[in-house]
């Protein structure tokens, strides 16, 4: 129905408007130092819930974002997923929140 189509178009439009590219270093806790230390330089293509309030990637949210993006553009969904997998450390851990760079840290 037209009302559902408009709703779906608005939802997809809002989701696409939240896709952003972030680059920088996360600050990590260190057992050896009291202050956080910069992590490795990283890049992340991700859909964020609100660029103005939350300019950083959230792994849990990304799963839900990719459900819709995967239907609309499977290649874009795979690229975003690959960015998250690139953040995996040697122990197989992916931090659930990626605060990369000055923009993200400012919020």
Buried (B, 14 or more C-beta within 10 A) or exposed (E): EEEEEEEEEEEBEEBBEBBBEBEBBBBEEEEEEEEEEEBEEBBBBBBBBEBEEBBBBBBEBBEEBBEBBBEEBEEBBEEBBEBBEEBEEEEEEEBEEBBBBEBBBEE
